[in-house]
Amino acid sequence: MALIDPGDEVIIPAPYWVSYPDMVLLADGLPVMPFAGMAQGYKITPRQLAAAITPQTRLLLLNSPCNPTGAPTRTPSCAGLGSAARASAHSHRHDDMYEKIYWEPEPFCSLVTAVPELYHRTVTINGVSKAYAMTGWRLGYCGGPKEIIAAMSTIQGQSTSNASSISQKAATVALNADQTCVTRMTEEFKKRRDVVVRALNSLPGVSCLPGSGTFYAFADVSRAISALGCATTPSSRSCF
Ligand SMILES: Cc1ncc(COP(=O)(O)O)c(C=O)c1O
């Protein structure tokens, strides 16, 4: 809401967290959703991004590791997307919500880590609901350009007013405490990922890539649907 005027376009690589397009629509913006399927690891290429950018583009929204696929944006592809985005004047939002639920040996990469030139037009967001299992506390935080953060504060000050002081205290403790319990939790999540992904891949017509983070398993069931005689294109409703 702080960034989008009616008609502004927001690029949301698909598959995406289900709330993103509605957030854009609530701000009267237009979601533009380049798609990356399983064959490309659910990650759009810099070329796809460049093709999606228009003079109306106001914001690029990236999320890594991604809800729902668990796919990470690795440093080279983050750098590639950043270079494709650099030429346009739009802002960026990098959603690092699952930063701590991440199992790759290479370090977690956020957009400004890979492309520091984008620092002055990137809002990096995070929160305590995933890493600390504090979903109900409704506490998120972000860093970004002063004028965007000031506009966000103005909007929040007239809507939810503030994050409750109790949640703020709890989040301070979570962020500053010994993080061993987070490591234990994410190790457990990885074991569960392995069980779930193995089980999904053992089903006829189902394929599932192991996510590099998050706590989701995103299975491709198109072969199973085709085997039932149903069309898998979203526009077709025919079956048998
Ligand atoms: C990618 C992503 N960003 C942000 C959020 C918001 O998290 P919350 O509002 O629970 O702090 C979620 C929650 O599912 C998410 O998956």
The ligand as an SDF file (V2000), in Angstrom:
LIG
                    3D

 16 16  0  0  0  0  0  0  0  0999 V2000
    6.3800  -16.2250    2.2990 C   0  0  0  0  0  0  0  0  0  0  0  0
    5.6400  -15.7150    3.4870 C   0  0  0  0  0  0  0  0  0  0  0  0
    5.7710  -14.4240    3.8360 N   0  0  0  0  0  0  0  0  0  0  0  0
    5.1080  -13.9180    4.8720 C   0  0  0  0  0  0  0  0  0  0  0  0
    4.2660  -14.6930    5.6240 C   0  0  0  0  0  0  0  0  0  0  0  0
    3.5360  -14.0390    6.7710 C   0  0  0  0  0  0  0  0  0  0  0  0
    3.8630  -14.5530    7.9730 O   0  0  0  0  0  0  0  0  0  0  0  0
    3.1160  -14.1190    9.3200 P   0  0  0  0  0  0  0  0  0  0  0  0
    2.0700  -13.1460    8.9510 O   0  0  0  0  0  0  0  0  0  0  0  0
    2.5760  -15.3770    9.8890 O   0  0  0  0  0  0  0  0  0  0  0  0
    4.1760  -13.5360   10.1830 O   0  0  0  0  0  0  0  0  0  0  0  0
    4.0640  -16.0280    5.3000 C   0  0  0  0  0  0  0  0  0  0  0  0
    3.1210  -16.8860    6.0250 C   0  0  0  0  0  0  0  0  0  0  0  0
    2.7030  -17.9370    5.6060 O   0  0  0  0  0  0  0  0  0  0  0  0
    4.7850  -16.5680    4.1980 C   0  0  0  0  0  0  0  0  0  0  0  0
    4.6700  -17.8650    3.8400 O   0  0  0  0  0  0  0  0  0  0  0  0
  1  2  1  0
  2  3  1  0
  2 15  2  0
  3  4  2  0
  4  5  1  0
  5  6  1  0
  5 12  2  0
  6  7  1  0
  7  8  1  0
  8  9  2  0
  8 10  1  0
  8 11  1  0
 12 13  1  0
 12 15  1  0
 13 14  2  0
 15 16  1  0
M  END
$$$$
